[in-house]
Amino acid sequence: MKILKMYLGINLISYSLLFIILNINVFILEHSILRFIVYIFTHVETLLFIPGVILIFKSFPKSKCLH
């Protein structure tokens, strides 16, 4: 189950970063930084980065405190 969470998290992050990088190319060519930020926060493809990070961190084993 932990491997599946890690795999799914990595895929979600890769998918969202692909769209962010593609839009950086458009930003460099003709658009403003405000439009780029609005794109990142309003499209589902780029917002998948957050659940991807959460899935990866949940797949790590819990560390036991020495207290």
N, CA, C and O of each residue as an XYZ file, in Angstrom:
268
protein
N       0.819     -1.194      0.000
C       0.000      0.000      0.000
C       0.863      1.258      0.000
O       0.537      2.243     -0.663
N       1.975      1.219      0.752
C       2.852      2.394      0.800
C       3.528      2.622     -0.547
O       3.745      3.764     -0.952
N       3.859      1.544     -1.235
C       4.482      1.691     -2.550
C       3.483      2.285     -3.539
O       3.853      3.096     -4.388
N       2.225      1.882     -3.429
C       1.194      2.431     -4.301
C       0.991      3.924     -4.036
O       0.821      4.695     -4.981
N       1.006      4.345     -2.769
C       0.891      5.770     -2.439
C       2.066      6.550     -2.999
O       1.893      7.637     -3.551
N       3.266      5.994     -2.857
C       4.456      6.664     -3.374
C       4.382      6.791     -4.898
O       4.669      7.849     -5.457
N       4.001      5.718     -5.548
C       3.904      5.712     -7.013
C       2.856      6.715     -7.496
O       3.102      7.470     -8.437
N       1.692      6.720     -6.853
C       0.637      7.642     -7.241
C       1.046      9.091     -6.969
O       0.751      9.974     -7.775
N       1.718      9.345     -5.851
C       2.180     10.688     -5.535
C       3.193     11.200     -6.541
O       3.124     12.355     -6.964
N       4.124     10.358     -6.925
C       5.133     10.753     -7.915
C       4.478     11.046     -9.258
O       4.858     11.996     -9.942
N       3.498     10.234     -9.637
C       2.809     10.475    -10.908
C       2.011     11.774    -10.887
O       1.998     12.506    -11.876
N       1.348     12.066     -9.776
C       0.592     13.319     -9.686
C       1.512     14.530     -9.752
O       1.202     15.514    -10.425
N       2.628     14.462     -9.062
C       3.587     15.573     -9.099
C       4.164     15.747    -10.502
O       4.291     16.873    -10.984
N       4.510     14.655    -11.150
C       5.054     14.739    -12.511
C       4.044     15.344    -13.476
O       4.391     16.177    -14.313
N       2.800     14.918    -13.351
C       1.740     15.418    -14.229
C       1.532     16.921    -14.030
O       1.405     17.665    -15.002
N       1.498     17.363    -12.777
C       1.272     18.787    -12.537
C       2.479     19.624    -12.936
O       2.316     20.720    -13.473
N       3.678     19.131    -12.686
C       4.868     19.891    -13.082
C       4.996     19.998    -14.597
O       5.537     20.981    -15.104
N       4.510     19.009    -15.312
C       4.511     19.081    -16.772
C       3.703     20.285    -17.240
O       4.153     21.033    -18.108
N       2.521     20.478    -16.677
C       1.690     21.609    -17.078
C       2.276     22.936    -16.608
O       2.148     23.945    -17.302
N       2.905     22.950    -15.456
C       3.532     24.183    -14.981
C       4.685     24.576    -15.898
O       4.823     25.750    -16.240
N       5.504     23.626    -16.295
C       6.631     23.914    -17.188
C       6.147     24.335    -18.563
O       6.714     25.243    -19.170
N       5.100     23.681    -19.061
C       4.551     24.091    -20.356
C       4.026     25.524    -20.311
O       4.178     26.275    -21.274
N       3.419     25.895    -19.212
C       2.910     27.256    -19.120
C       4.023     28.269    -18.873
O       3.867     29.440    -19.220
N       5.127     27.857    -18.291
C       6.277     28.762    -18.173
C       6.761     29.175    -19.557
O       7.156     30.323    -19.763
N       6.732     28.251    -20.495
C       7.145     28.586    -21.857
C       6.225     29.637    -22.471
O       6.697     30.540    -23.162
N       4.929     29.532    -22.231
C       3.993     30.538    -22.738
C       4.202     31.863    -22.009
O       4.125     32.929    -22.619
N       4.465     31.794    -20.714
C       4.716     33.000    -19.923
C       5.923     33.755    -20.460
O       5.897     34.982    -20.558
N       6.973     33.032    -20.805
C       8.187     33.672    -21.314
C       7.905     34.347    -22.660
O       8.471     35.399    -22.957
N       7.052     33.759    -23.453
C       6.814     34.304    -24.781
C       5.948     35.560    -24.787
O       6.298     36.549    -25.432
N       4.808     35.532    -24.065
C       3.899     36.648    -24.300
C       3.045     37.095    -23.115
O       2.382     38.127    -23.217
N       3.029     36.384    -22.020
C       2.071     36.707    -20.969
C       2.748     37.249    -19.720
O       3.973     37.226    -19.601
N       1.932     37.738    -18.790
C       2.457     38.355    -17.581
C       2.571     37.332    -16.455
O       2.028     36.231    -16.538
N       3.284     37.717    -15.410
C       3.471     36.847    -14.255
C       2.146     36.635    -13.534
O       1.917     35.564    -12.972
N       1.271     37.634    -13.539
C      -0.033     37.498    -12.891
C      -0.865     36.414    -13.569
O      -1.511     35.613    -12.892
N      -0.853     36.384    -14.874
C      -1.600     35.347    -15.601
C      -1.034     33.963    -15.306
O      -1.787     32.992    -15.218
N       0.269     33.864    -15.154
C       0.904     32.590    -14.833
C       0.473     32.109    -13.447
O       0.156     30.932    -13.275
N       0.459     33.002    -12.462
C       0.060     32.634    -11.105
C      -1.417     32.253    -11.060
O      -1.794     31.294    -10.386
N      -2.257     33.008    -11.781
C      -3.683     32.676    -11.834
C      -3.883     31.308    -12.470
O      -4.732     30.536    -12.023
N      -3.118     31.002    -13.496
C      -3.218     29.694    -14.141
C      -2.882     28.578    -13.158
O      -3.576     27.563    -13.110
N      -1.834     28.760    -12.385
C      -1.404     27.717    -11.455
C      -2.475     27.461    -10.394
O      -2.733     26.309    -10.044
N      -3.096     28.514     -9.882
C      -4.054     28.347     -8.793
C      -5.484     28.076     -9.245
O      -6.353     27.851     -8.402
N      -5.751     28.091    -10.539
C      -7.119     27.862    -10.999
C      -7.291     26.604    -11.839
O      -8.426     26.246    -12.154
N      -6.241     25.934    -12.207
C      -6.373     24.731    -13.017
C      -6.102     23.481    -12.182
O      -5.168     23.426    -11.381
N      -6.949     22.491    -12.400
C      -6.859     21.245    -11.627
C      -5.542     20.532    -11.896
O      -4.977     19.905    -11.000
N      -5.057     20.624    -13.116
C      -3.827     19.911    -13.472
C      -2.651     20.350    -12.608
O      -1.829     19.525    -12.208
N      -2.569     21.629    -12.325
C      -1.453     22.113    -11.526
C      -1.695     21.951    -10.034
O      -0.743     21.848     -9.260
N      -2.956     21.927     -9.622
C      -3.272     21.744     -8.208
C      -3.079     20.303     -7.750
O      -3.108     20.036     -6.549
N      -2.885     19.377     -8.672
C      -2.629     17.981     -8.302
C      -1.274     17.811     -7.633
O      -0.978     16.749     -7.085
N      -0.450     18.854     -7.674
C       0.847     18.822     -7.008
C       0.687     18.617     -5.502
O       1.456     17.878     -4.888
N      -0.309     19.272     -4.911
C      -0.517     19.223     -3.457
C      -0.886     17.816     -2.983
O      -0.252     17.313     -2.055
N      -1.898     17.152     -3.592
C      -2.175     15.784     -3.146
C      -1.021     14.824     -3.422
O      -0.840     13.846     -2.698
N      -0.246     15.098     -4.458
C       0.918     14.260     -4.742
C       1.947     14.324     -3.629
O       2.492     13.300     -3.219
N       2.211     15.521     -3.142
C       3.162     15.696     -2.034
C       2.621     15.032     -0.767
O       3.369     14.385     -0.034
N       1.325     15.192     -0.511
C       0.721     14.581      0.672
C       0.819     13.059      0.606
O       1.137     12.418      1.607
N       0.552     12.482     -0.552
C       0.645     11.028     -0.698
C       2.063     10.527     -0.475
O       2.262      9.480      0.142
N       3.040     11.259     -0.968
C       4.428     10.828     -0.779
C       4.809     10.873      0.690
O       5.443      9.946      1.194
N       4.427     11.943      1.386
C       4.772     12.025      2.806
C       4.030     10.985      3.636
O       4.564     10.503      4.635
N       2.807     10.628      3.239
C       2.073      9.598      3.972
C       2.637      8.202      3.710
O       2.385      7.278      4.484
N       3.382      8.045      2.646
C       3.944      6.730      2.361
C       5.220      6.451      3.152
O       5.660      5.304      3.231
N       5.819      7.495      3.742
C       6.996      7.285      4.582
C       6.572      6.665      5.903
O       5.490      6.961      6.411
N       7.411      5.813      6.457
C       7.056      5.220      7.755
C       7.091      6.269      8.863
O       7.866      7.225      8.817
N       6.246      6.067      9.842
C       6.210      6.978     10.993
C       7.441      6.755     11.852
O       7.798      5.620     12.167
N       8.084      7.849     12.228
C       9.263      7.733     13.091
C       8.815      7.746     14.543
O       7.886      8.466     14.909
N       9.468      6.960     15.354
C       9.139      6.893     16.776
C      10.049      7.853     17.538
O      11.261      7.890     17.322
N       9.446      8.616     18.422
C      10.223      9.552     19.238
C      10.990      8.792     20.306
O      10.563      7.720     20.734
N      12.092      9.325     20.727
C      12.904      8.697     21.752
C      12.503      9.119     23.149
O      13.155      8.731     24.119
N      11.447      9.902     23.273
C      11.008     10.397     24.588
C      10.311      9.314     25.362
O       9.873      9.545     26.489
